[in-house]
Amino acid sequence: MNNTAIYRNIVRAIGLLLLQLLVLNRVDLGIGSFHYIHFLIYPFIILMLPVNTPKAVVLLASFAIGITVDMFYNSPGVHAAALVVTGYLRALILRFLAPYEGYTNKTSPTLVQTGFSWFISYTSVMMLIHCFAYFSFEAFTFVYFFDIFLNTIFTVIPSLVLFILLHLIFRSKF
């Protein structure tokens, strides 16, 4: 990975983290007793790392980003645990979704480099994993499976739509 890619990933991480912590932290789209819609875009920091990023770096970055989010959300390690699970399973999902010709050394799982259908498949699966882990850790019991399921679905969809819009707006810089 060259210096430009490293700087691009750092700028993207800072931008997404600031958006999550300063703006989306305050957004409440609950209607009556329906409080299942959330925006979680910080996992995309880990999802957009280059394919050849070492697993140890992915896991350390996942923990650091998750703990940072936990400090702002006042949640004791829930975001960190869910993001570490996501980072851990990232290599497996990338291997499972690998194109026939494989990845190149410079491949980063972005919309521009991989195409729309692959990008949607990858980010959907990873966000489902992340959100299910997050809401499961938050509830800490499967007694609330229906609530975990609703939270997962109604968080994945708006988060994906928001990130794709951001990705398209900042296509040359993201």
C-alpha positions in Angstrom: 0.0 0.0 0.0 1.5 3.3 -1.0 1.4 6.6 1.0 -1.5 8.0 -1.0 -3.7 5.0 -0.1 -2.7 5.3 3.5 -3.6 9.0 3.7 -6.9 8.4 1.8 -7.8 5.7 4.4 -6.9 7.9 7.3 -8.9 10.9 5.9 -11.9 8.6 5.2 -11.7 7.1 8.7 -11.5 10.5 10.4 -14.4 11.9 8.2 -16.7 8.9 8.9 -15.8 8.8 12.6 -16.6 12.6 13.0 -19.8 12.2 11.0 -20.8 9.2 13.2 -19.9 10.8 16.5 -20.9 14.5 16.0 -23.9 14.2 13.7 -25.4 10.7 13.6 -25.1 10.3 17.3 -27.8 13.0 17.7 -30.2 11.6 15.0 -33.3 10.0 16.4 -35.8 8.7 13.8 -38.0 7.0 16.3 -41.8 7.2 15.7 -43.8 6.5 18.8 -42.6 3.2 20.2 -40.8 2.3 17.0 -37.2 3.1 17.8 -35.4 0.6 15.5 -33.9 3.0 13.0 -30.2 3.9 13.6 -27.3 5.0 11.4 -24.1 3.2 11.9 -21.4 4.2 9.3 -18.3 3.7 11.4 -18.0 0.0 10.4 -17.3 1.2 6.8 -13.9 2.4 8.0 -12.9 -1.3 8.5 -14.9 -2.6 5.5 -13.1 -0.2 3.1 -9.5 -1.1 4.1 -7.5 -2.7 1.3 -8.0 -6.4 0.9 -4.3 -7.2 1.7 -4.4 -5.4 5.1 -2.9 -7.8 7.7 -5.5 -9.3 10.1 -3.7 -8.0 13.2 -3.9 -4.4 11.8 -7.6 -4.8 11.0 -8.4 -6.2 14.5 -6.4 -3.4 16.3 -8.0 -0.7 14.2 -11.4 -2.3 14.9 -10.8 -2.2 18.6 -9.5 1.4 18.6 -12.4 2.7 16.5 -15.0 0.7 18.5 -13.6 2.0 21.8 -13.7 5.6 20.5 -17.3 5.2 19.5 -18.1 3.6 22.8 -16.7 6.7 24.6 -19.1 9.0 22.8 -22.1 6.7 23.0 -21.5 5.9 26.7 -21.7 2.1 26.0 -19.2 -0.1 27.8 -17.4 -1.9 25.0 -20.4 -2.9 22.9 -19.3 -1.1 19.7 -15.7 -2.3 20.2 -16.8 -6.0 20.5 -19.1 -5.8 17.5 -16.5 -4.1 15.4 -13.8 -6.7 16.4 -16.2 -9.5 15.4 -16.7 -7.7 12.0 -13.0 -7.2 11.5 -12.4 -10.8 12.4 -14.9 -12.2 9.9 -13.9 -9.7 7.2 -11.2 -11.9 5.7 -13.5 -14.9 5.6 -16.2 -12.9 3.8 -13.7 -11.4 1.3 -12.5 -14.9 0.6 -16.0 -16.2 0.1 -17.0 -13.3 -2.2 -13.6 -13.3 -4.1 -14.0 -12.8 -7.9 -13.0 -15.6 -10.2 -9.7 -13.8 -11.1 -9.0 -13.0 -7.5 -8.0 -9.7 -6.0 -5.0 -7.6 -7.0 -2.5 -6.2 -4.5 -4.1 -2.7 -4.9 -7.7 -3.8 -4.5 -9.7 -1.9 -2.0 -13.3 -3.0 -1.7 -14.8 0.2 -3.0 -17.6 0.8 -5.4 -15.3 2.1 -8.0 -12.8 -0.8 -7.9 -15.2 -3.7 -7.5 -18.5 -2.7 -9.1 -21.9 -2.1 -7.8 -23.3 -5.7 -7.3 -20.1 -7.0 -5.6 -19.9 -3.9 -3.4 -23.6 -4.2 -2.3 -23.1 -7.9 -1.6 -20.0 -7.4 0.5 -21.2 -4.4 2.5 -24.7 -5.9 3.1 -23.3 -9.1 4.5 -20.7 -7.3 6.6 -23.2 -4.8 7.9 -25.7 -7.6 8.8 -22.9 -9.3 10.7 -21.9 -6.1 12.5 -25.4 -5.0 13.4 -26.5 -8.4 14.5 -23.4 -8.7 16.7 -23.9 -5.1 18.0 -27.6 -5.5 19.0 -26.9 -9.0 20.4 -24.2 -7.7 22.6 -26.4 -4.8 23.6 -29.3 -7.0 24.6 -27.0 -9.7 26.0 -29.7 -12.3 25.6 -31.6 -13.9 22.8 -34.9 -13.5 24.6 -35.2 -10.2 22.6 -34.4 -11.9 19.3 -37.3 -10.1 17.5 -36.0 -6.8 18.7 -32.5 -7.7 17.7 -33.8 -8.7 14.3 -35.8 -5.5 13.8 -32.9 -3.3 15.0 -30.5 -5.2 12.6 -32.7 -4.8 9.5 -33.7 -1.2 10.2 -30.2 -0.2 10.8 -28.5 -2.0 7.9 -30.8 -0.5 5.2 -30.5 3.2 6.1 -26.8 2.9 6.9 -26.1 1.3 3.5 -28.1 3.9 1.7 -26.3 6.7 3.5 -22.9 5.3 2.9 -23.5 4.6 -0.8 -24.7 8.2 -1.2 -21.5 9.5 0.6 -19.5 7.1 -1.5 -21.0 8.4 -4.8 -20.7 12.1 -3.7 -17.0 11.7 -2.7 -16.2 9.1 -5.4 -12.9 10.7 -6.4 -11.8 11.3 -2.8 -13.2 8.2 -1.0 
